[in-house]
Amino acid sequence: MTRCLLIDEDGAERRRLESLLSALGLDTALSSGADEAVQYCNDNAPEVVMVSAGTPGVQRGEFVKRLRRSARGKPPVVFLYAHTPDTDMIGSSILEGAADVLMMPFDHDILEFKLRQAGIIG
């Protein structure tokens, strides 16, 4: 089963996304902050990390850089935005290593398509 770390400071949104990810067959761990998430990645090496850009400690590419410095590899990263980002923000996120950018709100079908497109699910 594909392991996913979901990072979002909003508990209700975390539960909604966890439900979507579980329905797609991902084993999902939850985190509400960047430091806790980096420690989880060091210990568990998830195949995918999904993060809300508004999460404290996550600034554009800095979080991706921290993950890449982790001892357990380079998990793909998908940033989730709570608002519509501008093209500069999208570009900088991709350049810093984000695998994809999803605009919120999104539903099961969009999430499934993006995860398939990124090779996360078959």
N, C-alpha and C positions, 0 to 999 in steps of 0.2 A: 504494500500500500504506500502511496506517495505521501510523504510527510510535508506538512505545510505549517509555517508559523504565521499567524495573523496578528498584526500589531495595530491597535486602534485604541485611542483614549476613551472613546464613547462606548460604554458597556452595551447599550441597546444595539448599536451598529455592529459591534463585535459579535453579538449573539446572532444577528440577522445574517452576517457574512459567514459565520461558522456553520449555520444551517445550510446555506447555499453550497459551501465547500464540501460539507459532509455528504450532501445529496449527490455530489459529483465524484464521491469515492475517495476524498482526501482525508487523511488522518490529521486533524487540525489541533495545534497547540495555540494557546492564546497568551498575549502579552499586552500590557497597556503602556509600555515605555521602551525607549531605545536601549538603555543599559541592560535591562532584563532580557531584551531580545538578543542582544549581542552575546550575552552569557549563554542563552539557550542554544544559539547557533554554534558556539564553541563546544558545547556538550553533546549536541544532537545532530548536527549537520542536516537540516531539512533540505528537501529538494527545491522548495519554493518558499519565498518570504513575501508576504503581502502586507503592505504598510500604508496607513493613512498619512498623507503628507503633513497633516496638522498635528501629528503626534509629537509631544514634547521631546526634544533631542534629535528630531529628524529634520535636517535642513537640506533640501535638495539632494545633492550627491554625497554629503558628508556621512550619512548613515551607510550608504553603499560602500564607501571607502573603508569604514570601520568593519563591515562584514568581510570585505576582501582581505583585511589584515588578520582576520580570525584564523585560528589554528586548524579549523576543520574544512577549509575549502571556500569555494565561491558559489554560494547558492544563487539561482536566478532571483531577481527581485522584480516585483510588480508594484508600482506605486498606485495607491488609491487616493484620488483627490476628492475632497468634500465640496469643492467648488470647481468651476471651469477655469483651468489654468491658461495662461497666455502661452503663445508659441515659444517664447524664450524659456519659460519654465519647463515646458515639455522637452525642448531640445537639450537643456542643461541636464535634466534628469536622465535622458537617454545617453548623453555623452558621458555621464558619471557612472553609467553601468546599469541603469534600470532596464529590465527586459521589455517592459511595456508600460503604458500609462492607460489607466481606465478612468473615464469620467463618471462621477457619481451623480445621480443614482443609476444603478444598473441592475438588471435582473438575471435570473438563472441562465437564460439563453445567451446573453452577452458574455457572462463570465465563462460559460462552457466554451464558447467560440474562442475567446482570448486564450484560455488555458490550452485548448487544442492547438491553436496557432503557435503557441510558444513551446509545444511539445511536452507540456506538463502532464496531460492526460491523453490517452490513445483514442 
